[in-house]
Amino acid sequence: MKLETLDARMRTMEYFHQVRLLPGAWAIVRVDGRAFSRLTAEHFEKPFDGRFHEHMLKTAEALLTEFEGLYVYTESDEISFLLPRAWSQFDREWEKLVSLAAGVASAAFTHAWGKPAHFDSRIWLGPRDDDVIDYFRWRQADALRCALNGCCYWTLRNVGETPHAAERRLAQLTTEEKRALLAEHAIDFDALPGWQRVGTGLFWETYEKRGFNPKTQTETTAVRRRIAREENLPQGDAYGQMLVKLIDRAEASNQVERRG
């Protein structure tokens, strides 16, 4: 069989290679740490560890930069990043995006930590701006729920309860009862750092960089951009309003860059 014939036949069996993100749709990629429950139990403090959080932030920055995203949200062992509507890398191929996102996250976290770690990846599509806002509010609500449960669980474990007993007790408690449980152990859940309770947002911001032109002997000012971190995110409608402004500003900036 000729190589050309074999090549053509084999390529027809790459069934998902032609799958692309819907034109004009918002795309959010979420990466999750693989087996991170065991990884964090063996190497990091519970329920929160500042070192782990910093590794996740470095990973989020790598994803934001590599894929030219608009916004990144991270909580616990997951990261979601929003792509511009007109994002066109890899001809919007689903297969490329989902595999490279997991690869970049795995490499970035491994580099930051110094030990192997792996992520999986999935893609969410939404047609409307409101869908994007709802997505990130959903992930933030999940972060709040998991943070409260995790804080309660490890509080019980630290006072001697077994894993099974702690899980069984928490399953019977309401949200308010969980907060009361923490208060009994002198823990004010609402006073915990924002990144522990509701996650962290990362986005691009512009700033002026001052310099000096030796030829003209004059001071210069150039507009640059850098990644900003928001460790005290608002919640509810206030979070939605923040995202609307951020996305509008980022989209306008992208349009200017494309025209330039």
PAZAPA-4460 file (N, C-alpha, C; in steps of 0.05 Angstrom, whole numbers, plus 32768, in hexadecimal, padded with zeros to 4 digits):
% residues 260
    n_x    n_y    n_z   ca_x   ca_y   ca_z    c_x    c_y    c_z   seq   type   mol
   8011   7FE8   8000   8000   8000   8000   8012   8019   8000     1      M     A
   800B   802C   7FEF   801A   8044   7FED   8016   8055   8007     2      K     A
   802B   8063   800E   802A   8074   8026   8014   8088   8025     3      L     A
   8010   8094   800D   7FFB   80A8   800A   7FE0   809D   8010     4      E     A
   7FDB   8084   8006   7FC1   8077   800A   7FBD   8070   8027     5      T     A
   7FD2   8066   8034   7FD0   805F   8050   7FCC   8078   8061     6      L     A
   7FDB   808D   805A   7FD8   80A6   8069   7FBC   80B1   8068     7      D     A
   7FB1   80B1   8050   7F95   80BB   804C   7F81   80AB   805C     8      A     A
   7F84   8090   805C   7F71   807F   806A   7F74   8082   8088     9      R     A
   7F8C   8084   8092   7F90   8087   80AF   7F85   80A1   80B9    10      M     A
   7F88   80B7   80A9   7F7F   80D1   80B2   7F60   80D2   80B4    11      R     A
   7F53   80C2   80A3   7F36   80C2   80A5   7F2C   80B6   80BF    12      T     A
   7F3E   80A7   80CD   7F37   809B   80E7   7F3D   80AC   80FF    13      M     A
   7F48   80C4   80FA   7F4B   80D7   810F   7F31   80E6   8112    14      E     A
   7F1D   80D7   811D   7F01   80E0   811C   7EFC   80FB   8129    15      Y     A
   7F0A   8103   813D   7F04   811B   814B   7F16   8132   8143    16      F     A
   7F27   812E   8130   7F3A   8142   8128   7F2D   815B   811C    17      H     A
   7F16   8158   8110   7F09   816E   8102   7EF4   817C   8114    18      Q     A
   7EF2   8173   812D   7EDF   8180   813F   7EEA   819B   8149    19      V     A
   7EDA   81B0   8145   7EE3   81CB   814C   7ED0   81D9   815F    20      R     A
   7EDA   81EC   816D   7EC8   81FC   817E   7EB4   820B   816C    21      L     A
   7E9B   820D   8176   7E87   821B   8166   7E8F   8238   8160    22      L     A
   7E8C   8241   8147   7E94   825C   8140   7E84   8270   8151    23      P     A
   7E93   8284   815C   7E86   8299   816B   7E7D   8292   8187    24      G     A
   7E81   8279   818F   7E79   8271   81AA   7E8F   8278   81BE    25      A     A
   7E86   827E   81D7   7E99   8281   81EC   7EA4   8265   81F3    26      W     A
   7EBD   8262   81F8   7EC9   8249   8200   7ED8   824D   821A    27      A     A
   7ED3   823B   822D   7EE2   823A   8246   7EEE   821E   8249    28      I     A
   7F07   821E   824F   7F15   8204   8253   7F1A   8201   8271    29      V     A
   7F12   81EA   827B   7F17   81E4   8298   7F2A   81CC   829A    30      R     A
   7F3F   81D1   82A9   7F52   81BB   82AF   7F50   81B4   82CC    31      V     A
   7F51   819A   82D2   7F50   8190   82ED   7F68   817E   82F3    32      D     A
   7F72   8180   830C   7F88   816F   8313   7F80   8152   8315    33      G     A
   7F90   8141   8309   7F8A   8124   8309   7F95   8118   8323    34      R     A
   7F84   810B   8332   7F8B   80FE   834C   7F98   8112   835F    35      A     A
   7F8E   812B   835F   7F9A   813F   8370   7F91   813C   838D    36      F     A
   7F7B   812D   8392   7F74   8128   83AE   7F8A   8119   83BD    37      S     A
   7F94   8105   83AF   7FAB   80F6   83BB   7FC4   8106   83BB    38      R     A
   7FC9   8115   83A5   7FE1   8126   83A3   7FE2   813A   83BA    39      L     A
   7FCC   8148   83BE   7FCC   815D   83D3   7FCD   8151   83EF    40      T     A
   7FC1   813A   83F3   7FC1   812D   840D   7FDD   8125   8415    41      A     A
   7FED   811D   8401   8008   8114   8406   801D   812A   8408    42      E     A
   8018   8140   83FB   802D   8154   83F9   8026   8171   8403    43      H     A
   800D   8176   8408   8005   8191   840F   7FF3   8191   8428    44      F     A
   7FF1   81A8   8435   7FE0   81AA   844D   7FC2   81AB   8445    45      E     A
   7FB2   81A2   8457   7F95   81A2   8453   7F88   81B5   8468    46      K     A
   7F72   81C2   8461   7F64   81C2   8447   7F70   81D5   8432    47      P     A
   7F81   81E7   843A   7F8C   81FA   8427   7FAB   81FC   842B    48      F     A
   7FB8   8200   8416   7FD5   8203   8417   7FDE   8219   8404    49      D     A
   7FEB   822D   840E   7FF4   8243   83FE   8007   823C   83E8    50      G     A
   8018   8227   83ED   802A   821E   83D8   801B   8212   83C0    51      R     A
   8008   8202   83C6   7FF8   81F5   83B1   7FE9   820B   83A1    52      F     A
   7FDE   821E   83B0   7FD0   8234   83A3   7FE2   8243   8390    53      H     A
   7FFA   8248   8398   800D   8257   8387   8014   8247   836E    54      E     A
   8017   822D   8370   801C   821C   8359   8004   821D   8345    55      H     A
   7FEC   821E   8350   7FD4   821F   833F   7FD3   823B   8331    56      M     A
   7FDB   8250   833F   7FDB   826A   8332   7FF0   826B   831B    57      L     A
   8007   825F   831F   801B   825E   830A   8010   824F   82F2    58      K     A
   8002   8239   82F8   7FF6   8229   82E2   7FE1   823A   82D3    59      T     A
   7FD0   8248   82E2   7FBC   8259   82D6   7FC8   826F   82C5    60      A     A
   7FDE   827B   82CE   7FEB   828F   82BE   7FF6   8283   82A4    61      E     A
   8001   826B   82A5   800B   825E   828D   7FF5   825A   8279    62      A     A
   7FDD   8251   8282   7FC7   824C   8270   7FBC   8266   8264    63      L     A
   7FBA   827B   8274   7FB1   8295   826B   7FC3   82A0   8255    64      L     A
   7FDD   829C   8259   7FF1   82A6   8246   7FF2   8295   822D    65      T     A
   7FF4   827B   8230   7FF7   8269   8219   7FE0   826A   8206    66      E     A
   7FC7   826C   8211   7FB0   826B   8200   7FA3   8287   81FB    67      F     A
   7FB0   829C   8204   7FA7   82B7   81FF   7F8A   82BA   8209    68      E     A
   7F86   82B1   8222   7F6B   82B3   822E   7F64   82CE   8238    69      G     A
   7F4B   82D1   823F   7F41   82EB   824A   7F41   82EA   8269    70      L     A
   7F3A   82D3   8274   7F36   82D2   8291   7F3B   82B5   829A    71      Y     A
   7F47   82B2   82B2   7F4B   8298   82BD   7F41   8298   82DA    72      V     A
   7F34   8283   82E1   7F2A   827F   82FD   7F35   8265   8307    73      Y     A
   7F3F   8265   831F   7F4A   824D   832B   7F40   824A   8348    74      T     A
   7F39   8231   834F   7F32   822A   836A   7F39   820D   836E    75      E     A
   7F43   8207   8386   7F4B   81EC   838C   7F5F   81E2   8377    76      S     A
   7F58   81CB   836A   7F6A   81C0   8356   7F5F   81C3   833A    77      D     A
   7F4F   81D7   8335   7F44   81DB   831A   7F49   81F8   8311    78      E     A
   7F4B   81FA   82F6   7F4F   8214   82EA   7F3D   8216   82D1    79      I     A
   7F2E   822C   82CF   7F1E   8231   82B7   7F28   824B   82AA    80      S     A
   7F2C   8249   828F   7F35   8262   8281   7F23   8267   8269    81      F     A
   7F1C   8281   8266   7F0A   828A   8251   7F19   8293   8239    82      L     A
   7F11   828A   8222   7F1E   8292   8209   7F0D   82A8   81FB    83      L     A
   7F1A   82BA   81EC   7F0A   82CE   81DD   7EF7   82C0   81C9    84      P     A
   7EE1   82CE   81C3   7ECE   82C2   81B0   7EDC   82BC   8196    85      R     A
   7EEE   82CD   818D   7EFB   82C9   8172   7F15   82B9   8174    86      A     A
   7F19   82AB   818A   7F31   829C   818E   7F35   8289   8176    87      W     A
   7F4D   8288   816B   7F52   8279   8152   7F6A   8267   8153    88      S     A
   7F77   8264   8169   7F8E   8252   816A   7F86   8236   8161    89      Q     A
   7F98   8228   8153   7F94   820C   814A   7F7B   8209   813A    90      F     A
   7F72   821F   812D   7F5A   821E   811D   7F42   8215   812E    91      D     A
   7F43   821B   8148   7F2D   8215   815B   7F28   81F7   815D    92      R     A
   7F3D   81E7   8159   7F3A   81CA   815B   7F36   81C1   8178    93      E     A
   7F21   81B3   817D   7F1A   81A9   8198   7F30   8197   81A2    94      W     A
   7F39   8184   8191   7F4D   8170   8199   7F67   817D   81A2    95      E     A
   7F70   8191   8193   7F89   819F   8199   7F86   81AE   81B4    96      K     A
   7F70   81BD   81B7   7F6C   81CD   81CE   7F6B   81BD   81E8    97      L     A
   7F5B   81A8   81E8   7F57   8198   8200   7F71   818A   8208    98      V     A
   7F80   8180   81F4   7F99   8172   81FB   7FAF   8185   8204    99      S     A
   7FB2   819C   81F6   7FC7   81AF   81FD   7FC1   81BD   8218   100      L     A
   7FA8   81C2   821E   7FA2   81CF   8237   7FAA   81BD   824E   101      A     A
   7FA4   81A3   824C   7FAC   8190   8261   7FCB   818F   8262   102      A     A
   7FD8   818F   824B   7FF5   818D   824A   8002   81A6   8256   103      G     A
   7FF9   81BD   824F   8004   81D6   825A   8001   81D7   8278   104      V     A
   7FE9   81D0   8282   7FE4   81D1   829F   7FF6   81BD   82AD   105      A     A
   7FF9   81A5   82A2   8009   8191   82AF   8026   819A   82B0   106      S     A
   8030   81A5   829A   804C   81AE   8299   8051   81C6   82AC   107      A     A
   803E   81D9   82AD   8041   81F0   82BD   8041   81E9   82DB   108      A     A
   802E   81D8   82E3   802D   81D1   8300   8046   81C0   8307   109      F     A
   804E   81AE   82F6   8065   819E   82FB   807E   81B0   82FE   110      T     A
   8080   81C4   82ED   8097   81D6   82EE   8097   81E6   8308   111      H     A
   807F   81EF   8310   807D   81FF   8328   8082   81EF   8342   112      A     A
   8079   81D6   8342   807B   81C5   8359   8096   81B6   835A   113      W     A
   809F   81AE   8343   80B8   819F   8342   80B3   8181   8342   114      G     A
   8099   8178   8341   8093   815C   8340   807D   8158   832C   115      K     A
   807A   813F   8320   8066   813B   830B   804A   813E   8315   116      P     A
   8039   814B   8305   801D   814E   830B   800E   814F   82F0   117      A     A
   7FF5   8145   82F0   7FE6   8143   82D7   7FCA   814F   82D9   118      H     A
   7FC1   815B   82C3   7FA6   8166   82C2   7F97   815A   82AA   119      F     A
   7F7C   8159   82AD   7F6B   8153   8296   7F5E   816D   828E   120      D     A
   7F4F   816C   8278   7F44   8185   826C   7F29   817F   825F   121      S     A
   7F18   8193   8260   7EFE   8192   8252   7EF7   81AE   8249   122      R     A
   7EE4   81AF   8236   7EDC   81C9   822A   7EBF   81CE   822D   123      I     A
   7EB8   81E6   8235   7E9D   81F0   8238   7E98   8205   8223   124      W     A
   7E80   8204   8216   7E79   8218   8202   7E5F   8225   820A   125      L     A
   7E5E   8240   8206   7E46   824F   820C   7E41   8264   81F7   126      G     A
   7E29   8268   81EE   7E23   827B   81D9   7E21   8298   81E2   127      P     A
   7E1A   829C   81FC   7E14   82B7   8206   7E27   82C1   821B   128      R     A
   7E2A   82DB   821E   7E3B   82E6   8233   7E31   82DD   824E   129      D     A
   7E16   82DC   8252   7E0B   82D4   826B   7E12   82B8   8273   130      D     A
   7E16   82A6   825F   7E1E   828B   8264   7E3A   828A   8270   131      D     A
   7E4B   829C   8267   7E67   829D   8272   7E66   82A6   828F   132      V     A
   7E56   82BB   8295   7E53   82C4   82B0   7E49   82AE   82C2   133      I     A
   7E34   82A0   82B9   7E29   828A   82C8   7E3D   8274   82CD   134      D     A
   7E4E   826E   82B9   7E62   8259   82BC   7E74   8260   82D4   135      Y     A
   7E7F   8278   82D4   7E93   827F   82E9   7E85   8282   8304   136      F     A
   7E6C   828A   8305   7E5E   828B   831E   7E58   826F   8328   137      R     A
   7E53   825C   8316   7E50   8240   831D   7E69   8235   8329   138      W     A
   7E80   823A   831D   7E99   822F   8327   7EA0   823C   8342   139      R     A
   7E9A   8256   8345   7E9F   8263   835F   7E8D   8257   8375   140      Q     A
   7E74   8252   836E   7E62   8246   8382   7E6C   822B   838A   141      A     A
   7E76   821C   8377   7E81   8201   837D   7E9A   8204   838F   142      D     A
   7EAA   8219   838A   7EC2   821D   839A   7EBA   8223   83B7   143      A     A
   7EA5   8233   83BB   7E9C   823A   83D6   7E92   8222   83E4   144      L     A
   7E83   8211   83D6   7E78   81F9   83E2   7E8E   81E6   83EA   145      R     A
   7EA1   81E2   83D8   7EB7   81CF   83DE   7EC9   81DA   83F4   146      C     A
   7ECE   81F4   83F5   7EDF   8200   840A   7ED2   81FC   8425   147      A     A
   7EB8   8200   8427   7EAA   81FD   8441   7EAB   81E0   844A   148      L     A
   7EA6   81CD   8437   7EA6   81B1   843E   7EC2   81A8   8446   149      N     A
   7ED6   81B1   8436   7EF2   81A9   843C   7EFB   81B4   8457   150      G     A
   7EF4   81CD   845D   7EFC   81D9   8476   7EEF   81CA   848E   151      C     A
   7ED5   81C3   848B   7EC8   81B4   84A0   7ED4   8198   84A3   152      C     A
   7ED9   818B   848D   7EE3   816F   848D   7EFE   816E   849C   153      Y     A
   7F10   8180   8495   7F2B   817F   84A1   7F2B   818A   84BE   154      W     A
   7F17   819A   84C4   7F14   81A2   84E0   7F0C   818A   84F1   155      T     A
   7EFA   817A   84E7   7EF2   8162   84F6   7F08   814D   84F7   156      L     A
   7F17   814A   84E1   7F2D   8137   84E1   7F43   8140   84F5   157      R     A
   7F47   815A   84F7   7F5C   8164   8508   7F56   8161   8526   158      N     A
   7F3C   815C   852C   7F34   8158   8548   7F2F   813A   854D   159      V     A
   7F38   8129   853A   7F38   810C   8540   7F23   80FC   8532   160      G     A
   7F11   8107   8523   7EFC   80F7   8516   7F08   80E8   84FE   161      E     A
   7EFE   80D0   84F8   7F08   80C0   84E2   7EFC   80CC   84C8   162      T     A
   7F09   80C5   84B1   7EFE   80CF   8498   7EE0   80C8   8494   163      P     A
   7ED9   80AF   849A   7EBD   80A7   8496   7EAB   80B6   84A8   164      H     A
   7EB2   80BA   84C2   7EA1   80C8   84D5   7E9E   80E5   84CD   165      A     A
   7EB3   80F1   84C4   7EB2   810D   84BC   7EA0   8111   84A4   166      A     A
   7EA2   80FF   8490   7E92   8101   8478   7E74   80FC   847F   167      E     A
   7E6F   80E9   8490   7E53   80E3   8498   7E47   80FA   84A7   168      R     A
   7E56   8107   84B8   7E4B   811D   84C8   7E46   8135   84B5   169      R     A
   7E57   813B   84A3   7E54   8152   8491   7E3C   814E   847F   170      L     A
   7E37   8135   8477   7E21   812F   8465   7E06   8137   8471   171      A     A
   7E05   8139   848B   7DEC   813F   8499   7DE8   815C   84A0   172      Q     A
   7DFC   816D   849A   7DFC   8189   84A2   7DF4   819B   848B   173      L     A
   7DE5   81B0   8491   7DDF   81C5   847E   7DF7   81D8   847C   174      T     A
   7DF6   81EB   8469   7E0B   81FE   8466   7E0F   820E   847F   175      T     A
   7DF9   8218   848B   7DFB   8228   84A4   7E06   8217   84BB   176      E     A
   7DFF   81FE   84BC   7E09   81ED   84D1   7E27   81E7   84CE   177      E     A
   7E30   81E6   84B5   7E4D   81E3   84B0   7E5C   81FC   84BA   178      K     A
   7E51   8213   84B4   7E5E   822C   84BD   7E5E   822D   84DC   179      R     A
   7E49   8224   84E8   7E48   8223   8505   7E5C   820F   8510   180      A     A
   7E60   81F9   8503   7E74   81E6   850B   7E90   81F2   850C   181      L     A
   7E96   8201   84F7   7EB0   820F   84F6   7EB3   8224   850C   182      L     A
   7E9D   8232   8511   7E9D   8246   8526   7EA3   823A   8541   183      A     A
   7E98   8221   8545   7E9E   8213   855F   7EBB   820E   8563   184      E     A
   7ECA   820D   854C   7EE7   8208   854E   7EF7   8222   8548   185      H     A
   7EE9   8239   854D   7EF6   8253   854B   7EFF   8259   852E   186      A     A
   7EF0   8250   851A   7EF6   8255   84FE   7EE0   8265   84F2   187      I     A
   7EE6   827E   84E9   7ED2   828E   84DB   7ED6   828A   84BD   188      D     A
   7EC4   827B   84B1   7EC8   8273   8495   7ECA   828C   8483   189      F     A
   7EB9   82A0   8489   7EB9   82B8   8478   7ED2   82C9   847B   190      D     A
   7EE2   82C4   8490   7EFA   82D3   8494   7F12   82C6   8486   191      A     A
   7F0F   82AE   847B   7F24   82A1   846D   7F2C   82B1   8454   192      L     A
   7F45   82AF   844B   7F4D   82BD   8432   7F3B   82B7   841B   193      P     A
   7F36   82CA   840A   7F24   82C7   83F4   7F2B   82B0   83E2   194      G     A
   7F45   82AC   83DD   7F4D   8296   83CA   7F46   827B   83D5   195      W     A
   7F44   8278   83F0   7F3C   825F   83FB   7F1F   8259   83F8   196      Q     A
   7F0F   826E   83FA   7EF1   826B   83F9   7EE5   826C   83DD   197      R     A
   7EED   827F   83CD   7EDF   8284   83B4   7EF2   8285   839C   198      V     A
   7F0B   827C   839F   7F1D   827B   8388   7F2B   8295   8381   199      G     A
   7F3A   8294   836B   7F4A   82AA   8362   7F45   82AF   8344   200      T     A
   7F44   82C8   833C   7F42   82D0   8320   7F5C   82DC   8316   201      G     A
   7F62   82D6   82FD   7F7A   82E2   82F0   7F72   82ED   82D5   202      L     A
   7F7D   8305   82CF   7F75   8312   82B6   7F8B   8325   82AE   203      F     A
   7F89   832F   8295   7F9D   8342   828B   7F96   835F   8294   204      W     A
   7FAA   836E   829C   7FA7   838A   82A1   7FBD   839A   8293   205      E     A
   7FB7   83B3   828C   7FCB   83C3   827F   7FD8   83D6   8294   206      T     A
   7FF1   83DE   828F   7FFF   83F0   82A1   8013   8400   8290   207      Y     A
   801C   8416   829B   802F   8426   828D   804B   8420   8297   208      E     A
   805D   841B   8284   8079   8415   828B   808A   842D   8282   209      K     A
   8097   8438   8295   80A8   844F   828F   80C4   8446   8287   210      R     A
   80D0   8455   8275   80EB   844F   826B   80F9   8468   8264   211      G     A
   8110   8464   8257   8121   847B   824F   812D   8476   8233   212      F     A
   8129   8489   8221   8134   8486   8206   814F   8495   8205   213      N     A
   8165   8485   8203   8180   8492   8204   8186   84A3   81EC   214      P     A
   8179   849D   81D5   817E   84AD   81BD   8172   84C9   81BF   215      K     A
   815A   84CA   81C9   814D   84E4   81CC   8150   84F1   81E7   216      T     A
   815B   84E0   81FA   815F   84EA   8215   8145   84F2   8222   217      Q     A
   8130   84E2   821D   8116   84E9   8228   810A   84D0   8235   218      T     A
   80F9   84D6   8248   80EA   84C0   8255   80D4   84B6   8243   219      E     A
   80CF   849C   8244   80BA   8490   8233   80A6   8481   8244   220      T     A
   808E   847E   823A   807A   846E   8247   806D   845B   8233   221      T     A
   806C   8442   823A   8060   842E   8229   804B   841F   8238   222      A     A
   8035   8418   822A   8020   8408   8237   8026   83EB   8234   223      V     A
   8026   83DD   8249   802B   83C0   8249   8014   83B2   8257   224      R     A
   8014   8398   8255   7FFF   8389   8264   800D   8373   8274   225      R     A
   7FFF   836C   828A   8009   8357   829C   7FF1   8348   82A8   226      R     A
   7FF7   8332   82B4   7FE2   8322   82C1   7FDD   832C   82DD   227      I     A
   7FC4   8332   82E3   7FBC   833B   82FE   7FAE   8324   830C   228      A     A
   7FB1   8322   8326   7FA4   830E   8336   7F90   831C   8349   229      R     A
   7F77   8311   834A   7F63   831A   835D   7F5E   8304   8371   230      E     A
   7F69   8308   8389   7F67   82F3   839E   7F4E   82F7   83B0   231      E     A
   7F40   830D   83AB   7F28   8313   83BC   7F11   8319   83A9   232      N     A
   7F08   8304   839B   7EF3   8307   8387   7ED8   830D   8395   233      L     A
   7EC8   831E   8388   7EAD   8322   8392   7E9C   8309   838C   234      P     A
   7E84   8308   8397   7E73   82F1   8393   7E58   82FA   8387   235      Q     A
   7E49   82E7   837D   7E2E   82EC   8373   7E2D   8300   835C   236      G     A
   7E1A   8313   835D   7E16   8326   8348   7E2F   8338   8344   237      D     A
   7E3D   833E   835A   7E55   834F   8359   7E6A   8341   8348   238      A     A
   7E6C   8327   834B   7E80   8318   833C   7E78   8318   831E   239      Y     A
   7E5E   8315   8319   7E55   8317   82FD   7E5B   8331   82F0   240      G     A
   7E56   8347   82FF   7E5C   8362   82F4   7E7A   8366   82EF   241      Q     A
   7E8B   835B   8301   7EA7   835D   82FC   7EAF   834E   82E3   242      M     A
   7EA4   8337   82DE   7EAA   8328   82C6   7EA1   8335   82AD   243      L     A
   7E89   8341   82AD   7E7F   8350   8296   7E93   8366   828E   244      V     A
   7E9B   8376   82A1   7EAE   838C   829B   7EC9   8381   8291   245      K     A
   7ED2   836C   829D   7EEC   8361   8296   7EEB   8355   8279   246      L     A
   7ED6   8347   8273   7ED4   833A   8259   7ED0   8350   8243   247      I     A
   7EBF   8364   8249   7EBB   8379   8235   7ED5   8388   822F   248      D     A
   7EE4   838D   8244   7EFE   839C   8241   7F12   838A   8232   249      R     A
   7F13   8371   8238   7F26   835F   822B   7F1F   835B   820D   250      A     A
   7F05   8358   8208   7EFC   8354   81EC   7F02   836D   81DB   251      E     A
   7EFE   8385   81E7   7F03   839E   81D9   7F21   83A0   81D3   252      A     A
   7F32   8398   81E7   7F4E   8399   81E3   7F57   8386   81CD   253      S     A
   7F4B   836E   81CC   7F52   835B   81B7   7F4B   8365   819C   254      N     A
   7F35   8373   8199   7F2C   837D   817F   7F40   8393   8176   255      Q     A
   7F49   83A3   8188   7F5C   83B8   8181   7F77   83AB   8177   256      V     A
   7F7F   8396   8186   7F98   8388   817E   7F96   837B   8163   257      E     A
   7F7E   8370   815D   7F7A   8363   8143   7F7A   8377   812C   258      R     A
   7F6E   838F   8131   7F6E   83A4   811D   7F8A   83AF   8118   259      R     A
   7F9A   83AF   812F   7FB5   83B9   812C   7FC7   83A6   811E   260      G     A
***
